[in-house]
């Protein structure tokens, strides 16, 4: 698999998701990654805060698991496995009711009630309340973190694990306040292909063709400095390319940009200029092994950006739609599982992504800290 110090100009990689880490399974259970190549023991974006209404709940799928996302009438966000352990009815079809002063989810089938911690609080059909220890009956509760207008869910590798997550949920200092704009799309793709496609620095002139953005005739050689960051890397802050004229129009002179990526699937672009700043966070959440939710969140403190919000929303939707159509085209070829050819330097970030995935899984399997193997480097390509 690419990424282990490859130095050749062209690297051949399998078409499927990254291979899981090699471990001695006779002695150690593999952790940190599923058989489908999706990372566990990780925080994923589940929803925006605005989506969670008080006293309501809805379903999302994360890593193939049905997840109930809800907010109590008191404002607490929570997440449970959306399957009642009694007869498998979805708890999202039930209602929130108060039980002994606390919010519970009532199953629509037989009225079993579960607290936001997943522990059963009541079984109405039981005549003798002491006939069974209902506190031993529970549904999986996922740790939840809510900040900056976003709700994250932690998916542990072992669903029976009750210990708090070893790492804190993501926090973005470049994104103050609540989001100004949110755009979402579903890609019919494994998360690996969605991540690699969205971080690809060379596809812009071909996939994103707008009169106001790019032209194939405007391709230039790029040279950008990269450095390792926590759980990822960053294209360090620099002046934007000459064909990125909209940045200077909105944010004024002296504009700079930085693009960072962090496992399991976060890409943050931060733009600063004399007339304001903007942060665009792209979150990738694997719903299943073949379906990935893409959520783009925008924050800004620019009066010009506020005035241009309808245009920014149109552009964001257009970009995701174009990337989504390319994913659909790519799927036509991936059905035949061809070997893929990756080149230096344009595909180096794709190799880094797979390298970091393997290191994440190896560190979880071996019970040691994550070690980022990326080193500072300048990459060159044309786009």
C-alpha positions in Angstrom: 0.0 0.0 0.0 1.3 3.5 -0.8 2.5 5.8 1.9 5.3 3.9 3.7 8.1 6.2 2.5 7.4 5.7 -1.2 10.0 7.7 -3.2 9.1 6.7 -6.8 7.4 9.1 -9.2 4.5 6.6 -9.8 3.1 4.3 -7.2 0.6 1.5 -7.8 -2.1 1.1 -5.1 -5.2 -1.1 -4.8 -8.5 0.4 -5.7 -10.1 -0.6 -2.5 -9.8 1.0 1.0 -6.6 0.9 2.8 -5.4 -2.4 4.1 -5.9 -2.9 7.9 -2.7 -2.9 10.0 -0.7 -6.1 10.1 -0.9 -7.5 13.7 -0.5 -10.8 15.4 -4.2 -11.6 15.8 -3.3 -14.8 17.8 -2.1 -12.4 20.6 -3.8 -9.1 20.0 -7.2 -8.1 18.8 -7.0 -5.5 16.0 -8.4 -2.2 17.2 -9.0 1.3 15.7 -10.3 0.1 12.3 -13.2 -2.0 11.0 -13.0 -4.8 8.5 -14.3 -2.2 5.9 -11.3 0.1 6.6 -13.2 2.7 8.7 -11.6 4.2 11.7 -13.0 3.6 15.2 -12.1 5.1 18.6 -12.7 8.4 16.8 -15.0 11.5 16.9 -17.3 12.0 13.9 -19.5 14.9 13.1 -23.1 13.7 13.7 -25.2 16.9 13.2 -25.2 20.6 13.6 -26.6 22.0 16.8 -29.4 23.6 14.9 -30.7 20.2 13.7 -31.3 19.0 17.3 -34.5 20.4 18.5 -35.5 20.3 22.2 -37.7 17.3 23.0 -37.1 15.7 19.6 -34.9 13.0 18.1 -34.0 11.7 14.6 -31.8 8.9 13.1 -28.4 9.1 11.5 -26.2 6.2 10.4 -22.5 6.2 11.4 -20.1 3.4 10.6 -23.1 1.2 9.7 -24.7 1.8 13.1 -28.2 3.4 13.5 -27.7 6.3 15.8 -30.5 8.2 17.6 -29.6 11.9 17.9 -31.7 13.8 20.3 -31.9 16.8 22.6 -33.8 16.8 25.9 -36.3 19.6 26.8 -33.5 20.9 29.1 -31.1 21.2 26.2 -28.9 18.2 26.7 -27.7 16.5 23.4 -27.4 12.7 23.5 -26.9 9.8 21.2 -28.1 6.2 21.5 -28.1 3.1 19.3 -31.5 3.4 17.6 -32.6 -0.2 18.3 -34.7 -1.3 21.3 -33.1 -4.4 22.8 -36.5 -5.9 23.4 -38.0 -6.3 19.9 -35.6 -4.2 17.8 -38.1 -1.3 17.2 -36.3 2.0 16.4 -36.4 4.3 19.4 -36.6 7.3 17.2 -40.2 6.3 16.5 -40.9 6.8 20.2 -41.2 9.9 22.2 -39.3 11.7 25.0 -41.1 11.4 28.4 -40.0 12.5 31.9 -39.4 9.6 34.3 -38.7 10.4 37.9 -37.6 13.8 36.9 -35.2 12.8 34.1 -35.7 12.7 30.3 -36.1 9.2 28.8 -36.8 7.7 25.4 -40.0 5.6 25.3 -40.0 2.7 22.8 -43.1 2.9 20.6 -43.6 -0.9 20.8 -43.9 -1.7 24.5 -43.1 1.5 26.2 -39.7 0.5 27.6 -37.9 3.7 28.7 -34.2 4.4 28.4 -32.2 7.3 29.9 -29.8 9.4 27.9 -27.1 7.1 29.3 -28.7 4.1 27.6 -29.8 2.4 30.9 -33.4 1.1 31.1 -35.5 3.0 33.6 -38.8 1.3 33.3 -40.6 -1.7 31.7 -44.4 -1.1 32.0 -45.4 -4.7 31.3 -43.6 -6.1 34.3 -46.0 -6.9 37.1 -43.3 -7.3 39.7 -40.7 -4.5 39.4 -38.2 -6.6 41.3 -38.5 -9.7 39.0 -35.5 -8.5 36.9 -32.7 -6.0 37.3 -33.8 -3.6 34.6 -30.7 -1.5 35.2 -28.7 -4.3 33.5 -30.8 -3.8 30.3 -29.4 -1.0 28.2 -28.8 0.3 24.7 -25.5 1.6 23.5 -24.9 5.2 24.5 -22.4 7.2 22.4 -20.3 10.0 24.0 -21.4 13.3 22.7 -19.6 16.7 22.5 -21.2 19.9 21.4 -19.3 23.0 20.6 -19.2 25.8 17.9 -22.6 24.8 16.7 -21.6 21.2 15.9 -22.4 17.9 17.6 -19.8 15.1 17.5 -20.3 11.4 18.4 -17.5 9.2 19.6 -17.5 5.7 18.2 -15.5 3.3 20.3 -14.0 0.2 18.8 -15.6 -2.0 21.5 -19.3 -1.1 21.8 -19.3 -2.5 25.4 -16.6 0.0 26.4 -17.9 2.5 29.0 -14.6 4.4 29.6 -14.5 8.1 28.5 -12.8 8.8 25.1 -9.1 9.0 25.3 -9.1 12.1 23.1 -11.2 15.3 23.2 -13.6 16.1 20.4 -12.3 18.5 17.7 -12.3 22.2 18.4 -11.5 24.8 15.8 -10.0 28.1 17.2 -10.3 29.6 13.7 -14.1 29.2 13.8 -15.6 31.6 16.4 -19.4 31.8 17.1 -22.1 29.8 15.3 -21.9 28.7 11.7 -23.0 31.2 9.1 -23.8 28.5 6.4 -24.0 24.7 6.3 -24.1 22.6 3.1 -24.5 18.8 3.1 -24.2 16.1 0.4 -24.1 12.3 0.4 -21.4 10.7 -1.7 -21.9 7.1 -2.9 -18.3 6.3 -2.0 -16.2 4.7 0.6 -14.7 7.3 2.9 -11.2 6.7 1.6 -12.2 7.7 -1.9 -14.3 10.7 -0.6 -11.3 12.0 1.4 -8.8 11.5 -1.3 -11.0 13.2 -3.9 -11.7 16.3 -1.7 -8.1 16.8 -0.8 -6.7 16.3 -4.3 -4.9 19.5 -5.3 -4.9 18.9 -9.1 -8.5 18.2 -10.0 -9.8 21.7 -9.7 -9.3 22.9 -13.4 -11.1 19.8 -14.7 -13.9 19.2 -12.1 -14.6 22.7 -11.0 -15.3 24.7 -14.1 -16.9 28.1 -13.4 -16.3 31.4 -15.2 -15.8 33.1 -11.9 -13.3 30.5 -10.4 -10.9 28.6 -12.6 -9.9 27.8 -16.2 -7.7 25.0 -17.6 -5.8 27.7 -19.4 -4.8 29.3 -16.1 -2.9 26.3 -14.7 0.3 27.2 -13.1 3.0 25.3 -11.2 2.4 25.4 -7.5 5.0 24.9 -4.7 3.5 24.7 -1.2 5.1 24.0 2.2 3.6 21.3 4.3 4.1 20.3 8.0 2.7 17.7 10.4 -0.1 18.6 12.7 -1.9 16.7 15.4 -3.5 13.6 13.7 -2.8 15.1 10.3 -0.9 17.8 8.3 -1.3 21.3 7.0 -0.4 23.3 3.9 1.1 26.2 5.9 -0.2 29.7 5.7 0.6 31.4 2.4 -0.7 33.9 -0.2 -3.4 32.3 -2.3 -2.8 31.5 -6.0 -3.2 34.2 -8.6 -6.3 32.4 -10.0 -8.0 32.6 -6.6 -9.2 36.2 -7.2 -12.4 35.9 -5.2 -10.4 35.6 -2.0 -8.9 39.1 -2.5 -12.2 40.6 -3.6 -13.9 39.5 -0.3 -11.1 39.7 2.2 -9.0 42.5 0.9 -5.2 42.9 0.5 -2.8 40.9 2.5 -5.0 37.8 2.3 -3.4 34.4 3.3 -4.8 30.9 3.5 -4.0 27.7 5.3 -5.4 24.2 4.7 -5.2 21.5 7.3 -6.4 17.9 7.4 -7.0 15.8 10.5 -8.1 12.2 11.0 -10.6 10.7 10.7 -12.0 13.1 8.2 -11.7 16.9 8.7 -10.4 19.5 6.3 -10.2 23.1 7.5 -9.4 26.0 5.2 -8.7 29.3 7.1 -8.6 32.6 5.1 -7.5 35.9 6.6 -7.2 39.3 5.1 -7.4 43.0 6.1 -11.2 43.1 5.6 -12.0 39.9 7.6 -11.6 36.2 7.8 -13.4 32.9 6.8 -13.1 29.3 8.0 -14.5 26.4 5.9 -14.6 23.1 7.7 -15.4 20.0 5.6 -16.4 17.0 7.7 -16.6 13.5 6.3 -18.7 11.0 8.2 -18.9 7.4 7.0 -22.6 6.3 7.1 -21.7 2.9 5.6 -18.7 1.4 3.8 -20.2 2.7 0.5 -21.8 6.0 1.6 -20.2 9.1 3.1 -21.9 12.2 4.4 -20.1 15.4 3.5 -20.8 18.5 5.6 -19.3 21.9 4.9 -19.6 24.5 7.6 -18.7 28.2 7.1 -17.8 30.8 9.6 -16.9 34.4 8.7 -16.5 37.9 10.2 -16.5 39.8 6.9 -19.2 42.3 6.0 -18.5 41.6 2.3 -18.9 37.8 2.9 -22.2 38.4 4.7 -23.5 40.4 1.7 -22.3 37.6 -0.6 -23.9 34.8 1.4 -26.3 33.7 -1.4 -23.4 33.6 -3.8 -21.2 31.6 -1.3 -24.0 29.1 -0.7 -24.5 28.7 -4.5 -20.7 28.2 -5.0 -20.5 25.7 -2.1 -23.4 23.6 -3.5 -21.9 23.7 -7.0 -18.5 22.5 -5.8 -20.0 19.6 -3.8 -22.3 18.6 -6.7 -19.3 18.6 -9.1 -17.3 16.5 -6.7 -20.3 14.2 -6.2 -20.7 13.7 -10.0 -17.0 12.8 -10.3 -17.4 10.2 -7.5 -20.3 8.7 -9.5 -18.1 8.5 -12.6 -15.2 7.0 -10.6 -17.5 4.3 -9.3 -18.0 3.1 -12.8 -14.3 2.2 -13.0 -13.9 1.0 -9.4 -16.5 -1.7 -10.0 -13.7 -3.6 -11.8 -11.2 -3.1 -8.9 -8.3 -1.8 -11.1 -4.9 -1.0 -9.7 -4.5 2.8 -9.3 -1.4 4.8 -10.3 -0.5 7.7 -7.9 2.2 10.2 -8.8 4.5 12.5 -6.9 3.9 15.2 -5.7 0.2 15.7 -6.5 -0.9 12.5 -4.8 1.4 12.7 -1.8 -1.4 13.8 0.5 -3.5 10.8 -0.5 -0.5 8.6 0.6 -0.2 10.5 3.8 -3.9 9.8 4.6 -3.5 6.1 4.2 -0.2 6.1 6.2 -1.9 7.9 9.0 -4.8 5.5 9.0 -2.5 2.6 9.4 -0.6 4.3 12.2 -3.8 5.1 13.9 -5.0 1.5 13.8 -1.5 0.2 14.8 -1.3 2.6 17.8 -4.8 1.5 19.0 -3.9 -2.2 18.5 -0.6 -1.9 20.3 -1.9 0.3 23.1 0.6 3.1 22.5 0.4 6.8 21.6 -0.2 7.8 18.0 3.0 8.9 16.2 2.7 11.1 13.2 5.3 10.0 10.6 4.8 13.0 8.3 7.8 15.4 8.0 8.0 19.0 6.7 8.3 19.1 3.0 7.6 21.3 -0.1 5.4 19.7 -2.7 5.1 20.8 -6.3 2.3 20.2 -8.9 0.4 22.0 -11.6 -3.2 23.1 -11.3 
